[in-house]
Amino acid sequence: MSSSVTVNELVKTLKIQYAFGEDYGSRQIYTSEVSRPGLALTGFVEDYPFERIQLLGRTELLYLASLPENERTLAYESLCNEETPAIIFARDMSVPEDLITVADKYHIPILVARSKTTRVLANLTNFLEGRLAERLAKHGVFVEVFGMGVLLTGGSGVGKSETALELVQRGHRLIADDRVELFMIDELTLVGEAPEILQNLLEIRGLGIIDVMSLYGVAAIRRSKRLELIINLVLDDGKTEYDRLGSQREYEQIFEVNVPRIRIPVKTGRNLSAIVESAAMNFRANQMGYDAATTFNRKLDALIKKNRVDN
């Protein structure tokens, strides 16, 4: 988890331009929340979150323009603080010169975005939540199968990386091998990605580390993906009972999100890549309302009733 993001990183990623204060671009942003000042412009700043980015739109600018010069200066003073990381104007609006004077006093950069205010707010929130969110490192291999984020877990040597390699050869994508960093972007969504040092790399026992992008092209890798399914690969000891119908539902809680989990026994001769593909497609079919286990049980119940009537 990054504890902070600099204003320069924000500008580079979201393609926002400096209107003033490029020399102050090293200021740190510590929270993903963004404030649209309302009462603060009237001078009421009790318990106001100055540590957030301050976002101003057309309404705020029109209000400020309507104030007498001395009141407008006081409003700018109410908006600025030593903690304020940056002030952003939406809709490519011009920045008032008297605000630049106050911002320079507190070393606050002023930025301008072309998009409308609500779009800028959404982009800022998504970027900052992704960078500042709490992260969990999980052992496994993260792949995209038929557009779904699938995390392969299991003990060391069970064949996770080898399965991922075959999936890549079958046209799917690698996201992370060995160490997957997971973070929550909202109450229902987990996103996984690889640490920067491990991006594009896959380790195969006996072969070593291979660069998937160099061998299979840019279409074989992806930077991040929403986690939708966990497939736990387990060495088959011949004693453990597994779900034969697919009617049982298992979940693994990561942070506050319950992620569906499937256990697949591993034994010689099983084509794991084909099984993972089938598991992903079956999971997607279940989400769309098609459940083979439910259909089978319904047909079985109908057959039992029919046999009872015939007897």
C-alpha positions as CSV (number, residue, x, y, z in Angstrom):
1,M,0.0,0.0,0.0
2,S,1.3,3.4,-0.9
3,S,1.0,5.8,2.0
4,S,0.9,8.9,-0.3
5,V,0.8,10.1,-3.9
6,T,2.5,13.2,-5.1
7,V,0.7,15.9,-7.1
8,N,3.2,15.3,-10.0
9,E,2.0,11.6,-10.2
10,L,-1.6,12.8,-10.2
11,V,-0.9,15.2,-13.1
12,K,1.0,12.6,-15.1
13,T,-1.6,9.9,-14.7
14,L,-4.8,11.9,-15.2
15,K,-3.3,14.3,-17.8
16,I,-4.3,17.3,-15.7
17,Q,-2.3,20.5,-16.4
18,Y,-0.6,22.9,-14.1
19,A,-2.1,26.4,-14.0
20,F,0.3,27.5,-11.2
21,G,2.7,26.0,-8.8
22,E,4.5,23.3,-10.8
23,D,7.4,23.8,-8.4
24,Y,5.1,22.5,-5.6
25,G,4.3,19.3,-7.4
26,S,6.1,17.2,-4.8
27,R,3.3,17.9,-2.3
28,Q,1.9,14.7,-0.9
29,I,-1.7,13.5,-1.0
30,Y,-2.6,11.2,1.9
31,T,-6.4,10.6,1.4
32,S,-8.5,9.4,-1.6
33,E,-11.4,11.7,-0.6
34,V,-11.9,14.9,-2.6
35,S,-13.8,18.0,-1.3
36,R,-16.0,20.4,-3.2
37,P,-15.9,23.5,-1.0
38,G,-19.3,24.9,-0.2
39,L,-19.7,26.4,3.2
40,A,-15.9,26.8,3.4
41,L,-16.1,29.6,0.8
42,T,-18.4,31.5,3.1
43,G,-15.8,31.3,5.9
44,F,-17.2,28.4,7.9
45,V,-14.3,26.0,8.2
46,E,-14.9,24.3,11.5
47,D,-13.8,20.7,11.2
48,Y,-13.1,21.2,7.4
49,P,-10.9,18.5,5.8
50,F,-8.1,20.7,4.4
51,E,-6.0,17.5,3.8
52,R,-8.2,16.7,0.8
53,I,-7.8,17.9,-2.8
54,Q,-10.1,20.9,-3.3
55,L,-12.2,20.7,-6.5
56,L,-13.9,23.7,-7.8
57,G,-16.5,23.8,-10.6
58,R,-18.5,26.4,-12.4
59,T,-20.9,27.0,-9.5
60,E,-18.1,27.8,-7.1
61,L,-16.4,30.1,-9.5
62,L,-19.6,32.0,-10.2
63,Y,-20.2,32.5,-6.5
64,L,-16.6,33.7,-5.9
65,A,-16.9,36.1,-8.9
66,S,-20.0,37.6,-7.3
67,L,-18.2,38.6,-4.1
68,P,-16.6,41.9,-3.4
69,E,-12.8,41.8,-3.7
70,N,-12.2,41.8,0.1
71,E,-14.7,39.0,0.7
72,R,-13.3,37.0,-2.2
73,T,-9.8,37.2,-0.8
74,L,-11.2,36.0,2.6
75,A,-12.9,33.1,0.8
76,Y,-9.6,32.1,-0.8
77,E,-7.9,32.3,2.6
78,S,-10.6,30.0,4.0
79,L,-9.9,27.5,1.2
80,C,-6.1,27.4,1.5
81,N,-4.2,25.8,4.3
82,E,-0.7,24.3,4.9
83,E,-2.3,20.8,4.6
84,T,-4.1,21.4,1.3
85,P,-2.3,19.3,-1.3
86,A,-3.8,20.9,-4.4
87,I,-6.7,22.9,-5.9
88,I,-8.2,21.7,-9.1
89,F,-10.5,23.7,-11.5
90,A,-12.8,21.7,-13.8
91,R,-14.1,22.5,-17.3
92,D,-10.7,24.2,-18.2
93,M,-11.8,27.4,-16.4
94,S,-9.4,30.3,-15.9
95,V,-7.8,30.6,-12.5
96,P,-8.3,34.0,-10.7
97,E,-5.1,35.9,-10.1
98,D,-6.0,36.7,-6.5
99,L,-6.3,32.9,-5.8
100,I,-2.8,32.4,-7.2
101,T,-1.5,35.0,-4.8
102,V,-3.0,33.1,-1.8
103,A,-2.0,29.7,-3.1
104,D,1.6,30.9,-3.5
105,K,1.6,32.0,0.1
106,Y,0.8,28.4,1.2
107,H,2.8,26.7,-1.6
108,I,-0.3,25.0,-3.1
109,P,-0.3,24.0,-6.8
110,I,-3.4,24.9,-8.8
111,L,-4.4,22.4,-11.6
112,V,-6.9,22.7,-14.5
113,A,-8.8,19.7,-15.9
114,R,-10.8,19.8,-19.2
115,S,-13.6,17.4,-18.1
116,K,-16.8,18.4,-16.3
117,T,-16.7,18.5,-12.6
118,T,-18.4,15.2,-11.9
119,R,-16.1,13.4,-14.3
120,V,-13.0,14.9,-12.7
121,L,-14.3,13.9,-9.3
122,A,-14.8,10.3,-10.4
123,N,-11.4,10.1,-12.1
124,L,-9.7,11.5,-9.0
125,T,-11.5,9.2,-6.6
126,N,-10.8,6.1,-8.7
127,F,-7.1,6.9,-9.1
128,L,-6.5,7.8,-5.5
129,E,-8.4,4.8,-4.1
130,G,-6.4,2.5,-6.3
131,R,-3.1,3.9,-5.2
132,L,-3.9,4.5,-1.5
133,A,-6.1,1.5,-0.8
134,E,-5.0,-1.1,1.8
135,R,-3.3,-4.1,0.0
136,L,-3.1,-7.8,0.7
137,A,-0.4,-10.0,-0.8
138,K,-1.6,-13.5,-1.7
139,H,0.3,-16.5,-2.9
140,G,-1.0,-17.7,-6.3
141,V,-1.2,-17.0,-10.0
142,F,-3.7,-14.5,-11.3
143,V,-5.0,-14.9,-14.9
144,E,-7.7,-13.6,-17.1
145,V,-9.8,-16.4,-18.5
146,F,-12.6,-15.5,-21.0
147,G,-12.6,-11.9,-19.5
148,M,-12.8,-13.1,-15.9
149,G,-10.2,-12.6,-13.2
150,V,-9.3,-16.0,-11.9
151,L,-6.9,-16.6,-9.0
152,L,-5.2,-20.0,-9.0
153,T,-4.2,-21.0,-5.4
154,G,-2.7,-24.1,-3.9
155,G,0.4,-25.5,-2.3
156,S,3.9,-25.1,-3.8
157,G,4.6,-27.4,-6.7
158,V,0.9,-28.2,-7.4
159,G,1.2,-26.8,-10.9
160,K,-0.3,-23.2,-10.8
161,S,2.4,-21.6,-13.0
162,E,2.4,-24.5,-15.5
163,T,-1.4,-24.2,-15.7
164,A,-1.1,-20.4,-16.3
165,L,1.4,-21.0,-19.0
166,E,-0.9,-23.3,-20.9
167,L,-3.7,-20.9,-20.5
168,V,-1.6,-18.1,-22.0
169,Q,-0.8,-20.5,-24.9
170,R,-4.6,-21.0,-25.3
171,G,-5.1,-17.2,-25.7
172,H,-5.8,-16.1,-22.2
173,R,-3.8,-13.5,-20.2
174,L,-1.4,-13.5,-17.3
175,I,-1.7,-10.8,-14.7
176,A,0.5,-11.9,-11.8
177,D,2.6,-15.0,-10.9
178,D,3.6,-16.1,-7.4
179,R,2.6,-12.9,-5.5
180,V,-0.7,-11.2,-6.2
181,E,-1.5,-7.8,-4.6
182,L,-5.2,-7.4,-3.9
183,F,-7.0,-4.2,-2.9
184,M,-10.6,-3.2,-2.5
185,I,-11.9,-0.3,-4.6
186,D,-15.4,-0.4,-3.3
187,E,-17.5,-2.6,-1.0
188,L,-18.1,-5.3,-3.6
189,T,-15.0,-5.2,-5.8
190,L,-11.5,-6.6,-5.4
191,V,-8.7,-5.8,-7.9
192,G,-5.5,-7.8,-8.3
193,E,-2.2,-6.9,-9.9
194,A,1.5,-7.9,-9.9
195,P,4.2,-6.1,-7.9
196,E,6.2,-3.9,-10.4
197,I,9.3,-6.2,-10.1
198,L,7.2,-9.3,-11.2
199,Q,5.2,-7.8,-14.0
200,N,5.0,-10.0,-17.1
201,L,7.2,-12.7,-15.5
202,L,6.3,-16.4,-15.0
203,E,8.5,-18.9,-13.1
204,I,8.4,-22.5,-14.4
205,R,10.3,-25.1,-12.4
206,G,13.1,-26.6,-14.4
207,L,12.8,-23.8,-17.0
208,G,13.3,-20.7,-14.8
209,I,11.8,-17.3,-15.2
210,I,10.3,-16.4,-18.6
211,D,9.1,-13.0,-19.9
212,V,5.5,-13.7,-21.1
213,M,5.2,-10.5,-23.1
214,S,8.5,-11.1,-24.9
215,L,7.5,-14.7,-25.8
216,Y,3.8,-14.3,-26.5
217,G,3.2,-10.6,-27.2
218,V,1.5,-7.8,-25.4
219,A,-1.9,-9.4,-25.8
220,A,-0.8,-12.2,-23.4
221,I,-0.5,-9.9,-20.3
222,R,-2.6,-7.5,-18.4
223,R,-1.7,-5.1,-15.7
224,S,-4.7,-5.5,-13.3
225,K,-8.1,-7.2,-13.2
226,R,-11.1,-7.5,-11.0
227,L,-11.0,-10.8,-8.9
228,E,-14.2,-12.8,-9.6
229,L,-13.3,-16.4,-8.9
230,I,-10.7,-18.4,-6.8
231,I,-9.7,-21.9,-8.0
232,N,-7.9,-23.9,-5.3
233,L,-5.7,-26.6,-6.8
234,V,-5.4,-29.5,-4.3
235,L,-3.2,-32.6,-4.7
236,D,-5.6,-35.6,-4.7
237,D,-4.8,-38.0,-1.9
238,G,-7.6,-40.4,-2.8
239,K,-9.3,-39.9,0.5
240,T,-10.8,-36.4,0.4
241,E,-14.4,-36.1,-0.9
242,Y,-15.1,-33.4,-3.4
243,D,-18.3,-31.9,-4.7
244,R,-19.5,-34.2,-7.6
245,L,-22.6,-32.2,-8.6
246,G,-21.3,-28.6,-8.2
247,S,-24.3,-27.7,-6.0
248,Q,-22.1,-26.7,-3.0
249,R,-21.0,-23.1,-2.8
250,E,-17.7,-22.1,-1.1
251,Y,-16.5,-18.5,-0.5
252,E,-13.2,-17.0,0.7
253,Q,-13.4,-13.6,2.4
254,I,-10.8,-11.1,1.4
255,F,-11.1,-7.9,3.2
256,E,-14.9,-7.6,3.4
257,V,-15.6,-9.2,0.0
258,N,-16.8,-12.9,-0.3
259,V,-15.1,-14.3,-3.4
260,P,-16.5,-17.6,-4.8
261,R,-14.0,-20.5,-4.5
262,I,-13.8,-23.9,-6.3
263,R,-11.6,-26.8,-5.2
264,I,-10.2,-28.9,-8.0
265,P,-8.2,-32.1,-7.2
266,V,-4.9,-32.4,-9.1
267,K,-3.7,-35.8,-10.3
268,T,-1.7,-37.2,-13.2
269,G,-3.5,-37.0,-16.5
270,R,-6.0,-34.2,-15.7
271,N,-5.9,-31.3,-18.2
272,L,-5.9,-28.5,-15.6
273,S,-6.1,-25.6,-18.2
274,A,-9.2,-27.1,-19.8
275,I,-10.7,-27.6,-16.4
276,V,-10.0,-24.0,-15.4
277,E,-11.6,-22.8,-18.6
278,S,-14.7,-24.9,-18.0
279,A,-14.9,-23.7,-14.4
280,A,-14.7,-20.1,-15.5
281,M,-17.4,-20.6,-18.2
282,N,-19.6,-22.6,-15.8
283,F,-19.3,-19.8,-13.2
284,R,-20.3,-17.2,-15.8
285,A,-23.3,-19.4,-16.8
286,N,-24.3,-19.6,-13.2
287,Q,-24.3,-15.8,-12.9
288,M,-26.6,-15.7,-15.9
289,G,-29.0,-18.1,-14.3
290,Y,-28.0,-21.3,-16.0
291,D,-27.2,-23.9,-13.3
292,A,-26.5,-27.5,-14.5
293,A,-26.6,-28.9,-11.0
294,T,-30.1,-27.4,-10.4
295,T,-31.3,-28.7,-13.8
296,F,-30.0,-32.2,-13.0
297,N,-31.7,-32.2,-9.6
298,R,-35.0,-31.1,-11.1
299,K,-34.9,-33.8,-13.7
300,L,-33.9,-36.4,-11.1
301,D,-36.8,-35.4,-8.9
302,A,-39.2,-35.6,-11.8
303,L,-37.9,-39.1,-12.7
304,I,-38.3,-40.3,-9.2
305,K,-41.8,-39.1,-9.0
306,K,-42.6,-40.7,-12.3
307,N,-41.2,-44.0,-11.2
308,R,-43.3,-43.9,-8.0
309,V,-46.4,-43.3,-10.1
310,D,-45.6,-46.1,-12.5
311,N,-45.0,-48.5,-9.6
